[in-house]
């Protein structure tokens, strides 16, 4: 994940029967929370950002596994795990473009993520200075 991608505004992504709160990395499928490991989450986010476009295998590898050489098997396994979690057995969400890569083919709604107040730690009270007299 590039620094530019990390620093951009976080969103709520709605697609198919799923909702992803990007800021909290909270994925729900059919209203149920689902755990997704780091690499499939990075792949999902990249595909969502590029929804409708062809995303090459090389692009996914460079973005989600920077400075590493990965095999097609690693990428295929990650995509298959992602499809299983999303309930995409029919491959309607993530389509394979044979010999090239993948396309997120489902309509995606993007909403701004509401700002949530940050919890601040209470400031410790220091004792009043001694005022002798």
Phi and psi in degrees as GROMACS dihedral restraints (atoms count N, CA, C in turn):
[ dihedral_restraints ]
;  ai    aj    ak    al  type     phi  dphi    fc
    3     4     5     6     1   -77.2    20    10
    4     5     6     7     1   160.5    20    10
    6     7     8     9     1   -60.9    20    10
    7     8     9    10     1   -38.6    20    10
    9    10    11    12     1   -60.5    20    10
   10    11    12    13     1   -43.2    20    10
   12    13    14    15     1   -66.7    20    10
   13    14    15    16     1   -39.8    20    10
   15    16    17    18     1   -64.9    20    10
   16    17    18    19     1   -31.7    20    10
   18    19    20    21     1   -91.4    20    10
   19    20    21    22     1    -4.2    20    10
   21    22    23    24     1   -76.4    20    10
   22    23    24    25     1   165.3    20    10
   24    25    26    27     1   -59.0    20    10
   25    26    27    28     1   137.9    20    10
   27    28    29    30     1   -86.3    20    10
   28    29    30    31     1   151.0    20    10
   30    31    32    33     1  -132.3    20    10
   31    32    33    34     1   170.0    20    10
   33    34    35    36     1  -103.8    20    10
   34    35    36    37     1   125.0    20    10
   36    37    38    39     1  -109.4    20    10
   37    38    39    40     1   125.7    20    10
   39    40    41    42     1  -116.9    20    10
   40    41    42    43     1   127.2    20    10
   42    43    44    45     1  -155.7    20    10
   43    44    45    46     1   138.9    20    10
   45    46    47    48     1    51.9    20    10
   46    47    48    49     1  -125.3    20    10
   48    49    50    51     1  -103.7    20    10
   49    50    51    52     1    22.9    20    10
   51    52    53    54     1  -122.9    20    10
   52    53    54    55     1   152.9    20    10
   54    55    56    57     1  -136.0    20    10
   55    56    57    58     1   130.0    20    10
   57    58    59    60     1  -119.8    20    10
   58    59    60    61     1   119.2    20    10
   60    61    62    63     1   -90.9    20    10
   61    62    63    64     1   103.5    20    10
   63    64    65    66     1   -64.6    20    10
   64    65    66    67     1   -37.9    20    10
   66    67    68    69     1   -65.5    20    10
   67    68    69    70     1   -38.8    20    10
   69    70    71    72     1   -93.9    20    10
   70    71    72    73     1    -6.3    20    10
   72    73    74    75     1    52.2    20    10
   73    74    75    76     1    45.6    20    10
   75    76    77    78     1  -107.7    20    10
   76    77    78    79     1   115.3    20    10
   78    79    80    81     1  -108.9    20    10
   79    80    81    82     1   131.7    20    10
   81    82    83    84     1  -124.3    20    10
   82    83    84    85     1   135.5    20    10
   84    85    86    87     1  -123.2    20    10
   85    86    87    88     1   125.9    20    10
   87    88    89    90     1    54.4    20    10
   88    89    90    91     1    36.7    20    10
   90    91    92    93     1    77.4    20    10
   91    92    93    94     1     2.0    20    10
   93    94    95    96     1  -108.7    20    10
   94    95    96    97     1   135.6    20    10
   96    97    98    99     1   -64.6    20    10
   97    98    99   100     1   140.1    20    10
   99   100   101   102     1  -130.1    20    10
  100   101   102   103     1   135.1    20    10
  102   103   104   105     1   -86.9    20    10
  103   104   105   106     1   133.5    20    10
  105   106   107   108     1  -131.4    20    10
  106   107   108   109     1   127.7    20    10
  108   109   110   111     1   -65.1    20    10
  109   110   111   112     1   167.9    20    10
  111   112   113   114     1   -58.1    20    10
  112   113   114   115     1   -51.9    20    10
  114   115   116   117     1   -65.3    20    10
  115   116   117   118     1   -47.4    20    10
  117   118   119   120     1   -59.6    20    10
  118   119   120   121     1   -33.9    20    10
  120   121   122   123     1   -65.3    20    10
  121   122   123   124     1   -43.3    20    10
  123   124   125   126     1   -62.5    20    10
  124   125   126   127     1   -42.4    20    10
  126   127   128   129     1   -62.9    20    10
  127   128   129   130     1   -45.7    20    10
  129   130   131   132     1   -59.1    20    10
  130   131   132   133     1   -47.5    20    10
  132   133   134   135     1   -60.7    20    10
  133   134   135   136     1   -42.0    20    10
  135   136   137   138     1   -65.0    20    10
  136   137   138   139     1   -42.4    20    10
  138   139   140   141     1   -65.0    20    10
  139   140   141   142     1   -37.9    20    10
  141   142   143   144     1   -65.4    20    10
  142   143   144   145     1   -43.5    20    10
  144   145   146   147     1   -60.2    20    10
  145   146   147   148     1   -35.2    20    10
  147   148   149   150     1  -104.4    20    10
  148   149   150   151     1    23.5    20    10
  150   151   152   153     1   -48.2    20    10
  151   152   153   154     1   133.2    20    10
  153   154   155   156     1    90.4    20    10
  154   155   156   157     1   -21.8    20    10
  156   157   158   159     1   -93.5    20    10
  157   158   159   160     1   153.6    20    10
  159   160   161   162     1   -72.9    20    10
  160   161   162   163     1   125.8    20    10
  162   163   164   165     1  -111.6    20    10
  163   164   165   166     1   116.2    20    10
  165   166   167   168     1   -72.5    20    10
  166   167   168   169     1   159.3    20    10
  168   169   170   171     1   -60.9    20    10
  169   170   171   172     1   -40.4    20    10
  171   172   173   174     1   -63.0    20    10
  172   173   174   175     1   -39.8    20    10
  174   175   176   177     1   -64.6    20    10
  175   176   177   178     1   -45.5    20    10
  177   178   179   180     1   -61.7    20    10
  178   179   180   181     1   -42.5    20    10
  180   181   182   183     1   -62.9    20    10
  181   182   183   184     1   -45.9    20    10
  183   184   185   186     1   -67.3    20    10
  184   185   186   187     1   -34.2    20    10
  186   187   188   189     1   -80.8    20    10
  187   188   189   190     1   -43.3    20    10
  189   190   191   192     1   -96.9    20    10
  190   191   192   193     1   -19.7    20    10
  192   193   194   195     1  -130.3    20    10
  193   194   195   196     1    61.0    20    10
  195   196   197   198     1   -61.3    20    10
  196   197   198   199     1   145.3    20    10
  198   199   200   201     1    60.5    20    10
  199   200   201   202     1    23.2    20    10
  201   202   203   204     1  -131.5    20    10
  202   203   204   205     1   149.5    20    10
  204   205   206   207     1  -101.3    20    10
  205   206   207   208     1   121.9    20    10
  207   208   209   210     1  -118.1    20    10
  208   209   210   211     1   154.8    20    10
  210   211   212   213     1   -86.8    20    10
  211   212   213   214     1   163.3    20    10
  213   214   215   216     1   -59.7    20    10
  214   215   216   217     1   -31.3    20    10
  216   217   218   219     1   -62.7    20    10
  217   218   219   220     1   -41.6    20    10
  219   220   221   222     1   -62.0    20    10
  220   221   222   223     1   -45.9    20    10
  222   223   224   225     1   -66.6    20    10
  223   224   225   226     1   -43.7    20    10
  225   226   227   228     1   -62.6    20    10
  226   227   228   229     1   -42.7    20    10
  228   229   230   231     1   -62.4    20    10
  229   230   231   232     1   -42.2    20    10
  231   232   233   234     1   -63.6    20    10
  232   233   234   235     1   -43.8    20    10
  234   235   236   237     1   -64.2    20    10
  235   236   237   238     1   -42.3    20    10
  237   238   239   240     1   -64.0    20    10
  238   239   240   241     1   -39.2    20    10
  240   241   242   243     1   -64.2    20    10
  241   242   243   244     1   -41.6    20    10
  243   244   245   246     1   -63.0    20    10
  244   245   246   247     1   -44.0    20    10
  246   247   248   249     1   -61.4    20    10
  247   248   249   250     1   -40.8    20    10
  249   250   251   252     1   -63.8    20    10
  250   251   252   253     1   -44.8    20    10
  252   253   254   255     1   -64.3    20    10
  253   254   255   256     1   -39.1    20    10
  255   256   257   258     1   -81.3    20    10
  256   257   258   259     1    -6.7    20    10
  258   259   260   261     1    70.8    20    10
  259   260   261   262     1    34.8    20    10
  261   262   263   264     1   -99.8    20    10
  262   263   264   265     1    51.0    20    10
  264   265   266   267     1   -61.8    20    10
  265   266   267   268     1   -33.0    20    10
  267   268   269   270     1   -83.8    20    10
  268   269   270   271     1    -1.7    20    10
  270   271   272   273     1    58.5    20    10
  271   272   273   274     1    41.7    20    10
  273   274   275   276     1   -90.5    20    10
  274   275   276   277     1   -25.1    20    10
  276   277   278   279     1   -82.4    20    10
  277   278   279   280     1   -54.6    20    10
  279   280   281   282     1  -111.0    20    10
  280   281   282   283     1   110.2    20    10
  282   283   284   285     1   -98.6    20    10
  283   284   285   286     1   138.4    20    10
  285   286   287   288     1   -86.2    20    10
  286   287   288   289     1   130.6    20    10
  288   289   290   291     1  -107.1    20    10
  289   290   291   292     1    94.7    20    10
  291   292   293   294     1   -52.0    20    10
  292   293   294   295     1   130.8    20    10
  294   295   296   297     1    84.2    20    10
  295   296   297   298     1    -7.4    20    10
  297   298   299   300     1  -125.3    20    10
  298   299   300   301     1   -56.5    20    10
  300   301   302   303     1   169.7    20    10
  301   302   303   304     1  -135.5    20    10
  303   304   305   306     1  -139.5    20    10
  304   305   306   307     1   157.4    20    10
  306   307   308   309     1  -134.9    20    10
  307   308   309   310     1   129.6    20    10
  309   310   311   312     1   -82.1    20    10
  310   311   312   313     1   108.6    20    10
  312   313   314   315     1  -100.8    20    10
  313   314   315   316     1    -3.0    20    10
  315   316   317   318     1   -87.1    20    10
  316   317   318   319     1   143.2    20    10
  318   319   320   321     1   -60.0    20    10
  319   320   321   322     1   140.1    20    10
  321   322   323   324     1  -123.5    20    10
  322   323   324   325     1   130.9    20    10
  324   325   326   327     1  -104.1    20    10
  325   326   327   328     1   132.4    20    10
  327   328   329   330     1  -117.7    20    10
  328   329   330   331     1   128.2    20    10
  330   331   332   333     1  -122.4    20    10
  331   332   333   334     1   146.0    20    10
  333   334   335   336     1   -65.9    20    10
  334   335   336   337     1   142.0    20    10
  336   337   338   339     1   -82.1    20    10
  337   338   339   340     1   126.2    20    10
  339   340   341   342     1   -63.6    20    10
  340   341   342   343     1   141.5    20    10
  342   343   344   345     1   -68.1    20    10
  343   344   345   346     1   133.4    20    10
  345   346   347   348     1  -109.3    20    10
  346   347   348   349     1   136.3    20    10
  348   349   350   351     1   -62.5    20    10
  349   350   351   352     1   140.2    20    10
  351   352   353   354     1   -85.0    20    10
  352   353   354   355     1   141.4    20    10
  354   355   356   357     1   -78.7    20    10
  355   356   357   358     1   126.0    20    10
  357   358   359   360     1  -104.0    20    10
  358   359   360   361     1   144.1    20    10
  360   361   362   363     1   -76.4    20    10
  361   362   363   364     1   143.0    20    10
  363   364   365   366     1   -65.2    20    10
  364   365   366   367     1   143.5    20    10
  366   367   368   369     1   -79.4    20    10
  367   368   369   370     1   129.4    20    10
  369   370   371   372     1   -71.2    20    10
  370   371   372   373     1   135.3    20    10
  372   373   374   375     1   -79.7    20    10
  373   374   375   376     1   126.2    20    10
  375   376   377   378     1   -90.8    20    10
  376   377   378   379     1   147.7    20    10
  378   379   380   381     1   -60.6    20    10
  379   380   381   382     1   147.7    20    10
  381   382   383   384     1   -62.6    20    10
  382   383   384   385     1   140.0    20    10
  384   385   386   387     1   -61.9    20    10
  385   386   387   388     1   147.7    20    10
  387   388   389   390     1   -70.2    20    10
  388   389   390   391     1   124.4    20    10
  390   391   392   393     1  -113.5    20    10
  391   392   393   394     1    84.0    20    10
  393   394   395   396     1   -79.9    20    10
  394   395   396   397     1   159.7    20    10
